Structure formats: C-alpha cells, structure tokens
C-alpha cells in the first residue's frame, strides 16, 4: 500500500498560532500536535453539535479543548496521570476568572505570612542562604530518585513546595487544581533546570529562580482566557485516566462519531520522563512501584516500558510485514554485535507496539458509530539501528485487517533525522469504520 497525499508545508502545520494560545497554553507538551490540525479534521469530517469526538491518547487535551471551543462534545482517554490532570483542568471552564485571580493574591499572602522567603547573604565573598523559620523543604529520598538528576535546584524546589503547601491548604478547594496546573507549568518551563529538545535533559543549573510571580502570571493568564471561554463551560468534555487498550469498560457502545488523536511512536523516548518532575510534585508517583504501574498502562513504544508479562505481540503474530521488520532489526543487532539489554529488546518493542495498537483498534470498534472517521497522527522512526519503521503504512495494514477502511495517509510534516540523514515523515492516517 502507498498513500501519499501532501497536506501542506509541515513546518507551517506544526506551528501554534497566536489565536490558538488561550487555554492550550495552560500546559502543553513541547511536541504536541497543533490545534489547527484538529480544526482541519473536524471540518473535513463534517462534525457538528450533537456528535462526539474521542481522543484515546489525549495527552494534555488539545483535541478536547479545540472541540469544546467549537461547541462539540468530546471524550479523552489518557494513561499518564499528569497529562490526564492537565486535560481535565484545561476543559474545566466553570471557574469565575475574578475569583481565580483573587485566589492567587490570597495564596501569595499566605506564602509571605509563613515568612519562608530566603535571604541572600554574603559570607566572605560567597553567596549563601538564610531561612527564617526552618530548613529547606525537599522531597523524600525515594521521590528524588525518580527525578532526572538536577531537574530542579534545592532553593527553587523549596519555594515550589512551600507554594504548593499553601495552595493545598487554602479554603477555596474548587480552584486548587487550576492553581496547581499553573504552578507545575512554571516549575518546568521557568523554575527547573530542565531543557527540551529532541530529548529532555538538564541545562544550566539555577541556584535560585523566582517562583511566586511566575505562578501569579500564569494564573492571571488563565483568568484572562476564562473571560472568553466560560460561556462554553457547559459543553461536555470528559477525561478518563485509563489504558487506550481497555476502553470498553468506560465508554458506551456506538457512542463515538470520530477520532482525532496522536498515539506514541515506536522509538526510544520514555514518555514518562517528560512529566517526571510534575508527577512527583503533584504526588501522582512517589515510588518505583507507582511509576511501573503507570507505565504498564501505556502502549509499549520504548525499551524502558517493557515488562516480562507483556503479550501484546500476539495481536500481530500473523502480520508478515511486522514480523519481517522485527527480524531485520534483530539481524542488524547481531551483525553489529550489540549486546546491551535495551538493544536486545528492540525487535520485541516493535512487535509489542504494533500489537498494542492492534489491540487498541480492536477494542475501539464496538464504540464507534457506523461511518465514524478516524485521524491518527503518527511518525516514521529509525531509532533501532537506523532501520526505517513506516509507522503510518504499517498501522494502515493493521487497521485493514481489523475491518477498517483506509481512506488516505496525508503528510503532516517532515523531521530531519540526524542518525539516518533522512527526512522522516509525520503523517495522518485516515480511517473509516462502517460497522
């Protein structure tokens, strides 16, 4: 099969337009697909009020927010607790913007009343710190081990934890989630030492960083956005913390008219690392066991998320293209003499990934109304010994085997691979379910 419709310039498509920033900017993954792509497919699918869009890998809620802005009901499923939290808050517009702004000032007063401000002093030419009432707040040893080393410096961390304590103890509990989302957004973007490129890493370490004012600024931006979107607050947008391979227990049969989503791609990105700091700060994970339980809800897409009991590979045992791809990766490993534990898992990850996506598409079928259309944003990968994985084409074959009609594979954008020196395609796989 070869479906190659060109949509338009990929770089232009991936840009976040200025008028898209309200609500979407409350918290957003660096590589999130843009809201205008969602609008394109809502228009192409002729979706309107009275219909329901599902995003089974909803991330931070791009599809849900855009659907709500357009007055269309939506449902999201997300296995990452931080992303689920962000999507839930970003689709909750039943908040008084004036009350939210007042909340920020009130909490700021509580922080100052605790006299937890840190005073910089000069001691024989060296900069030190003095804390008025107690030692620096910090995470437990187990929580700290979950973080990327040096994710955040001790002094900014103390300030974040102090502010978080005041938010959690404030009497206006209805506003706490919005306040916490604003805080973790700023913790990652402005306060931490984290840097985002192709991979998440640590940049220049900050001895100190402002915390209170950036948080108030983020909260004020939320309040500004709410002035405009609050009239649409009654439009339903449900968000479920769940596994996209097990949705029949949470969604009604024949309740979905369309899918617009971007699942993970088969590569070596550990998607849980991108939200590790927020996950720990908000208490979603506090131990290795918590992290393992969360990752077990993900479609297997990298070697750091593979477990002995995994068996999704069984869903694609009879798909020759996937078996040949996995075998070619394993042969390349042997030819190169690669023996690390991760490298030995590369072929297994390919089978588990496409098996998990096959299981997801199978689980989805009873939930779709006849004629439902689906858009999956997926990307080619060459992470495993530079062997090309044509994700969109392979998923199209998997979908056809499950009874879906493949409408097209449209080019979304291209990304240059430094490993292969090739431009990798990021595409939108378009399917239809006729029942």
C-alpha positions as CSV (number, residue, x, y, z in Angstrom):
1,X,0.0,0.0,0.0
2,X,1.2,3.5,-0.7
3,X,-0.9,6.5,0.3
4,X,0.9,9.8,-0.1
5,X,-1.4,12.8,-0.2
6,X,0.5,16.0,0.6
7,X,-1.3,18.2,3.1
8,X,0.9,21.4,3.0
9,X,4.2,22.6,4.4
10,X,4.9,20.6,7.5
11,X,6.7,23.3,9.5
12,X,3.7,25.6,9.0
13,X,1.3,22.9,10.1
14,X,3.2,22.3,13.3
15,X,3.2,26.0,14.4
16,X,1.0,27.1,17.3
17,X,-0.9,30.2,16.0
18,X,-1.2,33.2,18.3
19,X,-5.0,33.0,18.4
20,X,-4.7,29.3,19.5
21,X,-2.8,30.1,22.7
22,X,-5.8,30.7,25.0
23,X,-6.3,27.5,27.2
24,X,-4.0,25.4,25.1
25,X,-1.1,27.3,26.7
26,X,-2.1,26.5,30.2
27,X,0.1,23.4,30.0
28,X,1.3,21.8,26.8
29,X,3.9,19.2,25.7
30,X,6.7,20.7,23.6
31,X,5.9,18.4,20.6
32,X,2.1,18.5,20.9
33,X,0.2,18.5,17.6
34,X,-1.3,21.9,16.9
35,X,-4.9,22.9,17.5
36,X,-5.4,24.0,13.9
37,X,-4.7,20.4,12.8
38,X,-7.7,19.3,15.0
39,X,-9.9,22.0,13.4
40,X,-8.9,20.8,9.9
41,X,-10.2,17.3,10.6
42,X,-13.3,18.5,12.4
43,X,-14.1,20.4,9.3
44,X,-13.1,17.6,6.9
45,X,-15.2,15.1,8.9
46,X,-18.2,17.5,8.9
47,X,-18.5,17.2,12.6
48,X,-21.1,19.4,14.4
49,X,-23.1,19.8,17.6
50,X,-24.8,16.5,18.7
51,X,-21.8,14.4,17.7
52,X,-18.9,13.2,19.9
53,X,-15.2,13.2,19.3
54,X,-12.9,10.7,21.1
55,X,-9.1,11.2,21.6
56,X,-7.9,7.9,23.1
57,X,-4.4,9.2,23.6
58,X,-5.5,12.7,24.6
59,X,-2.3,13.9,26.3
60,X,-2.8,17.4,27.6
61,X,-6.2,17.8,25.8
62,X,-5.5,19.5,22.5
63,X,-8.4,17.8,20.7
64,X,-10.7,18.2,23.7
65,X,-10.1,21.9,24.1
66,X,-10.5,22.6,20.4
67,X,-13.7,20.6,20.2
68,X,-15.1,22.4,23.3
69,X,-14.2,25.8,21.7
70,X,-16.2,24.7,18.6
71,X,-19.2,23.5,20.7
72,X,-18.7,19.8,20.0
73,X,-18.9,17.2,22.8
74,X,-15.6,15.2,23.4
75,X,-14.1,12.4,25.4
76,X,-10.5,11.8,26.2
77,X,-8.6,8.8,27.5
78,X,-5.1,9.2,28.9
79,X,-2.8,6.9,30.9
80,X,-0.3,9.4,32.1
81,X,-1.6,10.9,35.3
82,X,-0.1,14.4,34.8
83,X,-1.4,14.7,31.2
84,X,-4.8,13.5,32.4
85,X,-4.8,16.1,35.1
86,X,-3.8,18.8,32.7
87,X,-6.5,17.8,30.2
88,X,-9.2,17.7,32.9
89,X,-8.3,21.2,34.2
90,X,-8.0,22.6,30.7
91,X,-11.5,21.5,29.9
92,X,-13.0,22.9,33.2
93,X,-14.1,26.4,32.3
94,X,-16.8,26.7,35.0
95,X,-14.5,28.9,37.1
96,X,-15.0,32.6,37.9
97,X,-12.0,34.4,36.4
98,X,-12.2,37.2,39.0
99,X,-12.3,34.6,41.8
100,X,-9.3,32.8,40.3
101,X,-7.2,36.0,40.2
102,X,-8.2,36.8,43.8
103,X,-7.2,33.2,44.8
104,X,-3.6,33.9,43.5
105,X,-3.2,37.0,45.6
106,X,-4.7,35.3,48.7
107,X,-2.3,32.4,48.4
108,X,0.6,34.7,47.8
109,X,-0.2,36.4,51.1
110,X,-0.2,33.1,52.8
111,X,3.2,32.3,51.5
112,X,4.6,35.6,52.7
113,X,2.9,35.2,56.1
114,X,4.8,31.9,56.5
115,X,8.0,34.0,56.3
116,X,9.6,31.3,54.1
117,X,11.3,33.9,52.0
118,X,15.0,33.2,51.6
119,X,17.5,35.9,52.2
120,X,20.7,36.0,50.1
121,X,23.7,36.9,52.3
122,X,27.4,37.5,51.5
123,X,29.7,35.5,53.6
124,X,33.4,36.2,52.9
125,X,32.6,36.7,49.2
126,X,30.4,33.6,48.9
127,X,26.6,33.6,48.4
128,X,24.7,31.7,51.0
129,X,21.1,31.4,52.2
130,X,19.3,32.0,55.5
131,X,15.9,30.6,56.1
132,X,13.8,32.4,58.7
133,X,11.8,29.6,60.3
134,X,13.0,26.2,59.1
135,X,15.3,24.2,56.8
136,X,14.7,24.0,53.1
137,X,11.7,21.8,52.2
138,X,12.6,18.9,50.0
139,X,11.4,15.7,48.5
140,X,11.8,12.3,50.1
141,X,14.9,10.3,49.1
142,X,12.6,7.9,47.1
143,X,10.9,10.7,45.3
144,X,14.2,12.4,44.5
145,X,15.5,9.2,42.9
146,X,12.5,9.3,40.5
147,X,13.7,12.6,39.0
148,X,16.2,13.2,36.3
149,X,19.3,14.3,38.3
150,X,19.5,18.0,38.9
151,X,16.0,18.6,37.5
152,X,15.5,21.4,39.9
153,X,17.9,23.1,42.4
154,X,17.3,23.0,46.2
155,X,16.3,26.6,46.6
156,X,13.7,26.8,43.8
157,X,12.4,23.4,44.9
158,X,11.9,24.7,48.4
159,X,9.9,27.7,47.1
160,X,7.8,25.4,44.9
161,X,7.0,23.0,47.7
162,X,6.1,26.0,50.0
163,X,3.8,27.4,47.4
164,X,2.2,24.0,46.8
165,X,1.6,23.6,50.5
166,X,-0.2,26.9,50.7
167,X,-2.3,26.0,47.6
168,X,-3.3,22.7,49.1
169,X,-4.3,24.3,52.4
170,X,-6.3,27.2,51.0
171,X,-10.0,27.1,51.7
172,X,-11.0,27.7,48.1
173,X,-10.6,24.0,47.2
174,X,-12.6,24.5,43.9
175,X,-9.7,26.5,42.5
176,X,-6.8,24.3,43.7
177,X,-6.4,22.2,40.5
178,X,-6.2,25.3,38.3
179,X,-3.6,26.8,40.7
180,X,-1.5,23.6,40.8
181,X,-1.5,23.2,37.0
182,X,-0.3,26.8,36.7
183,X,2.5,26.0,39.2
184,X,3.8,22.8,37.5
185,X,3.7,24.6,34.2
186,X,6.0,27.3,35.5
187,X,8.0,24.8,37.6
188,X,9.0,23.0,34.4
189,X,9.3,26.0,32.0
190,X,10.7,28.8,34.2
191,X,11.9,27.4,37.5
192,X,13.5,24.0,36.9
193,X,16.8,23.2,35.1
194,X,15.1,21.1,32.5
195,X,15.5,21.7,28.8
196,X,13.5,20.2,26.0
197,X,14.9,19.4,22.6
198,X,14.6,16.1,20.7
199,X,15.1,14.6,24.2
200,X,14.5,16.0,27.7
201,X,17.7,17.0,29.5
202,X,19.3,19.3,32.1
203,X,20.6,22.7,31.1
204,X,22.4,25.3,33.2
205,X,21.7,24.8,36.9
206,X,19.9,27.7,38.5
207,X,21.0,28.4,42.1
208,X,17.8,30.5,42.5
209,X,14.7,31.3,40.5
210,X,11.6,33.4,41.1
211,X,8.5,31.2,41.8
212,X,5.7,33.3,43.2
213,X,5.4,35.9,40.5
214,X,5.7,33.5,37.5
215,X,2.9,31.5,39.1
216,X,0.7,34.5,39.6
217,X,1.4,35.5,36.0
218,X,0.3,32.0,34.8
219,X,-2.9,32.2,36.9
220,X,-3.7,35.6,35.6
221,X,-3.4,34.3,32.0
222,X,-5.8,31.5,32.9
223,X,-8.3,34.1,34.3
224,X,-7.9,36.2,31.1
225,X,-8.7,33.1,28.9
226,X,-11.7,32.2,31.1
227,X,-13.4,35.6,30.4
228,X,-13.7,34.4,26.7
229,X,-14.3,30.7,27.0
230,X,-16.6,30.5,30.1
231,X,-19.8,30.8,28.0
232,X,-18.9,27.4,26.6
233,X,-18.3,25.8,30.0
234,X,-21.4,23.6,29.8
235,X,-20.2,21.8,26.7
236,X,-19.3,18.3,27.9
237,X,-15.6,17.2,27.7
238,X,-15.0,14.0,29.8
239,X,-11.4,12.9,30.5
240,X,-10.7,9.3,31.8
241,X,-7.5,8.1,33.4
242,X,-7.3,4.8,31.6
243,X,-5.5,2.5,29.2
244,X,-6.4,3.1,25.5
245,X,-6.3,-0.7,25.0
246,X,-9.1,-1.1,27.6
247,X,-11.8,1.4,26.8
248,X,-15.0,-0.7,26.6
249,X,-15.4,-0.6,30.4
250,X,-15.6,3.2,30.4
251,X,-17.3,4.2,27.1
252,X,-20.7,3.3,25.8
253,X,-21.2,1.2,22.6
254,X,-21.7,3.1,19.4
255,X,-21.2,6.5,21.2
256,X,-18.3,7.9,19.1
257,X,-18.6,9.7,15.8
258,X,-14.9,10.5,15.2
259,X,-11.3,10.0,16.5
260,X,-8.6,12.7,16.3
261,X,-5.5,11.6,18.1
262,X,-1.7,11.2,18.2
263,X,-0.6,8.0,19.8
264,X,3.1,7.3,20.8
265,X,5.5,6.3,18.1
266,X,7.9,3.3,18.3
267,X,11.2,4.8,19.4
268,X,13.4,5.2,22.5
269,X,11.5,8.1,24.0
270,X,10.4,7.3,27.5
271,X,7.2,9.4,27.6
272,X,7.0,9.3,31.4
273,X,10.3,11.2,31.7
274,X,8.9,14.3,30.1
275,X,6.4,14.7,33.0
276,X,8.5,13.2,35.8
277,X,9.0,16.4,37.8
278,X,5.3,17.3,37.6
279,X,4.3,13.7,38.5
280,X,6.4,13.8,41.7
281,X,5.5,17.3,42.7
282,X,1.7,16.6,42.4
283,X,2.0,13.3,44.2
284,X,0.9,11.1,41.2
285,X,4.0,8.9,41.6
286,X,6.0,8.6,44.8
287,X,7.9,5.3,44.2
288,X,9.2,3.0,41.6
289,X,6.1,0.9,42.0
290,X,3.9,3.8,41.2
291,X,5.9,4.6,38.1
292,X,5.8,0.9,37.0
293,X,2.0,0.8,37.4
294,X,1.6,3.9,35.4
295,X,3.9,2.7,32.6
296,X,2.1,-0.6,32.4
297,X,-1.0,1.4,31.2
298,X,0.9,2.7,28.2
299,X,1.1,1.2,24.7
300,X,4.7,-0.2,24.6
301,X,6.8,2.1,22.5
302,X,10.2,2.0,24.1
303,X,12.5,-0.5,25.8
304,X,12.1,1.3,29.2
305,X,8.5,0.4,29.3
306,X,8.7,-3.4,28.5
307,X,7.8,-6.0,31.2
308,X,8.0,-9.8,31.3
309,X,4.3,-10.3,31.4
310,X,3.7,-8.2,28.2
311,X,1.9,-10.2,25.5
312,X,0.5,-7.6,23.0
313,X,2.8,-9.2,20.4
314,X,0.2,-11.9,20.0
315,X,-2.1,-9.5,18.2
316,X,0.3,-9.2,15.2
317,X,1.8,-12.7,15.0
318,X,0.1,-13.2,11.6
319,X,1.2,-9.9,10.1
320,X,4.2,-10.8,7.9
321,X,5.4,-7.2,7.5
322,X,5.7,-6.6,11.2
323,X,7.4,-10.0,11.8
324,X,9.9,-9.3,8.9
325,X,10.6,-5.8,10.3
326,X,11.3,-7.2,13.8
327,X,13.5,-9.9,12.4
328,X,15.5,-7.4,10.3
329,X,16.2,-5.3,13.5
330,X,17.3,-8.4,15.3
331,X,19.6,-9.4,12.5
332,X,21.1,-6.0,12.4
333,X,21.8,-6.2,16.2
334,X,23.6,-9.5,15.8
335,X,25.6,-8.2,12.8
336,X,26.7,-5.2,14.8
337,X,27.5,-7.2,17.9
338,X,25.2,-5.2,20.1
339,X,24.6,-6.9,23.4
340,X,23.0,-4.4,25.8
341,X,19.8,-5.4,27.5
342,X,18.0,-2.5,25.8
343,X,19.3,-3.3,22.4
344,X,18.1,-6.9,22.8
345,X,14.6,-5.6,23.3
346,X,14.4,-3.5,20.1
347,X,12.7,-6.2,18.0
348,X,10.4,-7.1,20.9
349,X,9.3,-3.4,21.2
350,X,8.3,-3.3,17.5
351,X,6.1,-6.3,17.9
352,X,4.6,-5.0,21.2
353,X,4.0,-1.6,19.8
354,X,2.1,-2.7,16.7
355,X,0.4,-5.4,18.8
356,X,-0.7,-2.8,21.3
357,X,-2.1,-0.6,18.6
358,X,-3.9,-3.5,17.0
359,X,-5.4,-4.3,20.4
360,X,-6.4,-0.7,20.7
361,X,-8.1,-0.5,17.3
362,X,-9.9,-3.8,18.0
363,X,-11.2,-2.5,21.4
364,X,-12.4,0.6,19.7
365,X,-14.7,-1.0,17.1
366,X,-17.8,-1.5,19.3
367,X,-17.6,2.1,20.5
368,X,-17.8,3.6,17.0
369,X,-21.0,4.6,15.2
370,X,-21.2,3.3,11.6
371,X,-19.5,5.7,9.3
372,X,-17.2,7.1,12.1
373,X,-14.0,8.6,10.7
374,X,-10.6,8.4,12.4
375,X,-7.4,10.5,12.2
376,X,-4.2,9.2,13.7
377,X,-1.1,11.4,13.7
378,X,1.9,9.1,13.5
379,X,5.5,9.3,12.5
380,X,8.1,7.2,10.8
381,X,11.0,6.2,13.0
382,X,14.6,5.0,12.6
383,X,15.7,4.6,16.2
384,X,16.5,0.9,16.0
385,X,19.9,0.5,14.2
386,X,18.7,3.0,11.6
387,X,16.1,0.6,10.2
388,X,13.2,2.5,8.9
389,X,9.8,1.9,10.5
390,X,7.0,3.2,8.3
391,X,4.5,3.6,11.2
392,X,1.6,5.0,9.2
393,X,1.8,2.4,6.5
394,X,2.1,-0.5,8.9
395,X,-0.8,0.8,11.0
396,X,-2.9,1.1,7.9
397,X,-2.3,-2.6,7.2
398,X,-3.2,-3.5,10.8
399,X,-6.4,-1.4,10.6
400,X,-7.5,-3.0,7.3
401,X,-7.0,-6.5,8.8
402,X,-9.4,-5.4,11.6
403,X,-12.1,-4.3,9.2
404,X,-11.4,-0.5,8.9
405,X,-11.4,1.2,5.6
406,X,-8.1,3.1,4.9
407,X,-9.1,6.5,3.4
408,X,-5.7,8.0,3.0
409,X,-2.3,8.8,4.6
410,X,-1.7,12.5,4.5
411,X,1.7,14.1,5.0
412,X,1.6,16.3,8.1
413,X,5.3,17.4,8.2
414,X,8.8,16.0,7.8
415,X,11.5,15.9,10.5
416,X,15.2,15.5,9.8
417,X,16.9,12.5,11.4
418,X,20.5,13.2,12.4
419,X,21.0,9.4,12.7
420,X,19.9,8.5,9.1
421,X,20.4,11.9,7.5
422,X,16.9,11.4,6.1
423,X,13.7,13.4,6.4
424,X,11.2,11.3,8.4
425,X,7.5,11.6,7.5
426,X,5.0,12.5,10.1
427,X,1.6,11.6,8.7
428,X,-2.1,11.5,9.4
429,X,-3.6,8.0,8.9
430,X,-7.3,8.4,7.9
431,X,-9.6,5.5,8.6
432,X,-13.3,4.9,8.5
433,X,-15.4,2.3,10.4
434,X,-18.5,1.2,8.6
435,X,-19.7,-1.3,11.2
